[in-house]
Amino acid sequence: MDAMWLQMDRPNNLMVVASVLFLDGVPDFDEVRRLVRDRVVARYPVFRQRPLPPRGPLGGPSWTDDADFDLDRHVARVVLPPPGDDGALQSYIDERLALPFDRSHPLWELHLVEGYGSGAALVCRSHHALADGLALARVLLSLTEDARGRVADDDLDVDVSLPPEQTRAWPLSLATSVLTVPVRLGRLGLRGAGTLTSRHRLAEATRLAWRTAEVAAVLLFSSNPPSPLAGEPGPPKRVAWSERLPIRGLTDVRRLSGATLNDVLISATAAALHTYQLERRTDPVDLTTMVPVNVRPPDEPLPPELGNEFALVFLRLPSALGAPLARLAESKRRMDWIKASPEPVLTYGLINVIGRLTPELGRHVVDFFANKTIGVTTNVHGPDSVRYLAGTAVTGVLGWVPGSGRQILGICIFTYAGNVQVGFLSDASVVPDPERLVAAFEDELHRLVRMGRSGTRGGSRHADGHRPT
């Protein structure tokens, strides 16, 4: 699977994971450099290796040590031009996102960006072939420490995860993963059972089989509708991000609606897409995004080889709905459906199958599924307390995974130290103004805070267990 990402680079969608740590001051560059050397390069060999081209038409790339490895080629200090504000940093990241890596050396870079207000930012780019986005975020946070000086990289997770016993039990075959329904039934105490004897168990098996068919239908036959957020991507990208917003203000609306924090944030994302479509004078439609699913045990160390271990689900955002609480109720319903469905397991098997195809066929299959969505949305729960990089407080974290095919929008929602921040990475030719999405997201969160405090109620018209339409 890792080798396939090396074959997926295109000028209009490079397979690069981008991350940024926002810093409250300017750390000592030599200390940052030492941390990268000791905690990243020394621990994970792929950060000092370069890719080798495939041997023959059916072979895949492999890795070899870079005999000319130089840490200074990858770790650098830069200074933003005036005025050194968010716009200047965003422009710097935009420029870096358009640059392919030199494949004669390891495929990553880390820049300490000074002149960013009174602080700094740590901007990291890594090729997707090194690892999946969540693993790379853990690597980046391993450079930091908590207030007691403890180093940890396991304070990250996403809202939808697969238990380790499920991911290890499933063979690397989509057909087998579709048929191995008893793995899911293990939650009911049926693991190892040869037959289903009770009505309850039979009903559960029937329900799961029906949902598996529904998931397969969505994966195969859904499409990305025409909208202002669909089009042919070009090389230039644009990033924009919100202010850091305290999550405690969302307590009332969560209690009122019975929604999780993730449900609220997904609903605000749908609201941003709804508003953007209205501003473009089009009737809003529901838009689908891919959401990565964690398949690694978050409390276990990352393996030295890193690699890609993840699944994906298709989340149809209720961006056609205009009423905030109805949209929140529908967001919750759709997320609940996904969490109870076999979709993550099916896509985990599918991704592993794709990784074993020839590069050309793998690209076609990836594009087939990617083109059904507008992009990828990551919703990461980061550390609850402040982390420090070389003694300097980290005030925020964002990261984006790349798009494939005609995907044009990456969305990162990152919860850290009691605050939430959203960042949009858009294709400049289709969505040249991601700051409009940011403003709409912020407006919706403030609106939900006010509704929660006033006790305004809303609900969902849907009560059945079928996949949301």
N, C-alpha and C positions, 0 to 999 in steps of 0.2 A: 504493500500500500504506500509506503514512504517513497518508493521509487516512482510510483505513478505521478506524484505531485511534481517531480522534476520534469515530467513530460507535459505538464498542464500549463506552463507559462505561455501567455500570449501578450502581445503589446498592449492590448486593451484591458487585460485582467491578469496581472502578475500574481503568482501564488505566494504572496508575502503577508505574513502576520505582523501587524504594527501595534506597538504598545507605547504608552507614555506614563511616567510617574511625575506628578506635579510636586514640587519641593518648596518648603517654606523658607529656604535659604540656599546658599551655594556651598555644597560640600567640597571637601578637598579632592581635587581631581586624582591625585596620586593614590589616595585611599580608595576611591571608586575603582580605579584601574586594578589595584591589588585585589579587591573583592571579586571583580570579574574573573581575574586570573585564578584565584584560589577556589571560588565557589561555583564557577561555571565551567571554565575551560578545563581545569584539572579534573572535574567530576564527570563531565559529559564529553566523551571523545569526539562527537560529531561537530562540536564547536571548534575543533582544530583539524577537521578533515574537509576534503573537497570531493565533489562528485566525479566519478569516472563515467564516460559515455557508455552506452549499451554495446555489448558485443553481439553483433548480428541483429537481424530484424525482430527477433522474438525475445531478445535479452533485455534486461532492465539495467538501469544505472546502479552503480555501487559506490562505496565510499573508500577513500584512501587518505592516509595522513598527508597533510600539506607540508612538504619538505621545506618550504619557504614561509612557514607560518610566522607571522609577526603580529603581536597583539595590538600594536599601534596602528595597524592597517584597519582594525575593526573598532577600536575604542578611541574616541576623539573628543576634543573640547571645541565647541563653537560658540560664537556670540551673536545673538540676534541683532539685527539693525534696529534703530529707533522706529517706532516708539516702544518696542519690546513688550507689546501687549498680546492678548489672545490672538488677534488677527495676524501678528507677525509670526507667532509660533505655528499657527495653523498653516500659513503660507509655506513655512519651512517644511512642515510635515508633508504638505501637498507635493512639494518638489521632490522629496525623498521617495514618495510612493511611486513616482513615475520611473524610477531608475531600476533597471534589472541588475542583479548581482553578477559580479565577475566570477565565472565558474572555475577559474583556475585557483581560487582560494575559497575558504569556508564561507557559507552563505548567510552571513549575519553582520550586523553593525550595531553599535551602541554609542550614542552621542550625548554628552552632557552639554545641554544648551543653557548658556548663561545669558544675562541681559534680559531675562524674562521677568519684568517688574522688579521686585526686590528679592525674588527667588530664582529658581532654575527649573529645568525639566530634564528628565532622562528619557530620551527617545530611542526606542529599540525596534529594529526591523530584523526579522528572521524568516527564512524560506520555510514554507509549510512542510517541506520534505524532512526538516529536522524534527518536528514534533507538531502535535495538534495545539490549538490555541490555548486551551486550559493548562496543558503541560508547560507551554512557554511562559504563561503568566506565573505559574509556580516557580519556574526557573528565575524569572525576573524578581519576584518577591523574596527569593532566597538570598538576594543581596542585602536585604533589610533585616532589622532586628526590632524586638519590642522594647518597651521602656526599661526592662530588666536586662537587656542585652542578649535575649534568647533568639536564636535563629530558627525559623520554621518556614516551610513552604506548603503546609497542609491546611492553611486557613482559607481555602478557596473551594467553592462548589457551585454547581448550577442547580436550577430548580427541578429539572427532570434528570434522574440518575437511574442507572440499572444496578441492582445489587450484584456484588462480585460473583456470587454463585450462579447467577443467570448468564453473565457474559462468558464465564469459563465453561459452562455446560453446553453452550451452543456451538456446533461445528461450523467450520468456515464454508458453509454451503447454504445458499438462500433456500433451496428446496427443503433441506433438512430443517432449517430454522422455521420455515412455515409449518412443517408437519409436527414439530416437537412441542405440541401444545402443553403436555404435562409439566413442562418447566414452569409455566405460568401458574398451573394449578397447584404447584408446590406450596403456594401461600395458604391454601386451604388444607394443608396437611396431607396432600395426595402424592407427595414425592415417592416414587418407587412403586406406586400402586399399579397393578397390571390391568385392572378393569375399573370402571366407574359403576358403583353399585347403588348409591343413594340418589334419590331424585334431585337433591340439592347439587350434588356433584355433576350429575348429567346436565342439569340446567346451566351450571357454570361452564361446562365444556361447550354446550350449544351457544351460549352467549359469546364465549371467546372465539369460537369458530366464525360466528356471524361478524364479530368485530374484525377478525383477521381478513375476511372477505371485503369488508368495508374499507379497511386500510389499503388493501391491494388495489381496490378500484380507484381510490384517491391517488395513490402513487402512479398508477398507470394512465388514468384518463383525465385527471384534472388539468387545467390550463391557466395561464396567467392572463387575466382580462386586460383589454386596452385601458390605459390610464396615464396620467402625467408621470407616473413612476415606472413606466415600461418603455423600453427603447433599446437601440443598439449602443453599447458602451464604446467609449473611446479611451485613449491612454490617460488624459488628465483626470485626476481625482480631487475631491475637495472634502475637508473635514471641518466639523464645527461641533462644539460641545456646550452643555448647559452650565449654569452655576451649580455648586454643590447644595443640595436641598436636604434639610433634616427629615429623616424618615419618621421621627416621633410625631410629626404633624399629621401623619396618615393613620394614626391609631384609631381615631373616631370613625372614619369611613370604613376601615377594615372591620371594626366591630359592628357597624351598622349593616354592612353588606354580607358579612361572613366570609369575606375574601381574604386571601393571603396577600402579603406584600408583593409577591410576584404577580398576582392577578392584577393588582392596582397598577403596577408599572407596565404590564402588557397592555392594559386598557388605555393608559396615557399614551403609549406608542401608537395604538390604533387611532386615538383622537388626533395625534399629530398628522397621521396619514389622511384622516378624514378632512382636517382643516386644509391641508396642502392641496387636496383635490378641489375643494371649494374655491380656494384662491386661484386655481388655474381654470376656474369656470367650467368644471365638469361635474357630473353627478357622481358622488362618491360610491365606490364599490368596495367589497371586501377584497383584501390583498393577502396573499400567502407568503410567508417567510419560512426559511429553514431555521430550526433551533437546534444547536448541538446538545447532545446528551452525554453526560459523563459516564464512562464505563470503568474508570480507574477507581480503586478504593482511595478516597481522599486522605485517609490516615496512614497510608503506606508510602514509603519513599518512592520517588520516581526512579525507574531503572536507568542505569548508565547509558543505555542505547536510546532512551527517550522514545521516539517513534510516534506514530499516530494510532490512538485508541479512542474511538468515539463513535457515536451513532447520531442520527439526525431524525427530527420529526418535522412534519409539515404543519405549521400553525396558521390557520386561516384567521387572520385578524379581523375583528368586527368593525372595520373602518367605514362601512356603509352606514352604521348607526350614528345618529347625532345626539341622542340623549345620554348624558354622562353616566348615570347610574344604570340604565339599561345596557349600555356598552360594557360597563364593569361586570354586571351580572353575566352577560354573554361571554366575556373574556374568561371569567371564572369557570363557566360551564365547559368551554372548549378546552381549557387547561386540565380540568378534572377528567375530561374524556381521554385526553392524551395520556395522562398518568395511569389510567386504568386500562389502557389499550396495549396490544402487542406491538404497536408501531415501532418503538425504539428497538426491540429485539429483531424485528424484520429488517429494519434499515441497517442495523449492525451487521447482520449476515450479508446483506446486499453490498455494503461498503467493502467487506472482505472479499466478496466474489469479484467486484470491480477491480480490486487491487491485483488480482491474478489474471486479468485479461491482458491482451497485447495493448501497448500504449495507445494505438490509434482507436481500437475498439473501446478501450476504457474512456477515452475522451468523449466519444459519441454517447456512451451511456451516461456519463456525468452530465453532459450538456442536456440530454433528454430530460433528466430530473431537475436540473438547475433552472432550466427555462420555464418551468412551471411556477416559479417563485420570483419575487422581486429582489431577494438577497438573503442574507444570513443575519439573524439576531441572536446575540449572546447576552444572557442575563446572569451575571456572576455575583455571588455573595462572597465578598472579601473579608479580611480581618475586621473584627469588631472594635479593635483598639488601634491607636496610631502606631505606625511603624516608622523606623528611622533608617535612612541611608547615610552611612558614614557620619552618624550623629545629627543629621538634618532630618526634620520631620517630613514625612510624606503626607501631603494634604489631599491627594486624590489619585485615582488610577483609572485608565481607560485602555482598551485594546480592541482591535478589529481583525477579523479573519477575512481572507480574500473571497471575492465572488468568482463564480465560474459561468461559462456560457454568456447569456445576456443578463445576468444579475447586475443590478446597478446600485444597490443600497445595502451597506453594512450598518448595523445598529448595535451599539454596545451600551448596556445598562449595567453599571457597576456600583454595588453597595459597599461602602467602606467607612469604618469608624463612625457609624451613626448617620452617615449622609448617603445620598444617592446622586449619581451623575450620569447623564446620558450623552453619548457622542454618536454623530452620524457621519459615515463615510459614503459619499455619493459620487456617481459618475458625473463629471462636470458638464458633459454634453446633454444629459437627460435631466439631472437635478442640479443646476448650477448654484442654487441658493439653499444649502442645507441648514443655514441659520434660521430659515423659516420653519423648518421642522423642529428645531430646538425651541424656538419661541412658542410653538403650539404645544409641545410637550410640557414646558414649564407652566403655561397657562392652564392646562388640564390638571396638573397636580395641584396648583393653587385652588382651582375650582373644586376639586374633590376634598381638599382640606376644609374649605368653607362649608361644603355640603355636610361633611361629617360633623362639624361643630354645630351646625344648625339642626341636625337630626333629620334632614330630608331623606325620604326613603325611595327606593326604586326596586324593581325586580325583573325577573326574566320570564318571558312567556313560555319558555321551553322546559319540559319536565321529563321527556323521554330519554332513553339511554342510547339513542342512535347518534352517529357522528353528526356534529353540527353542520348545518347546510348554509 
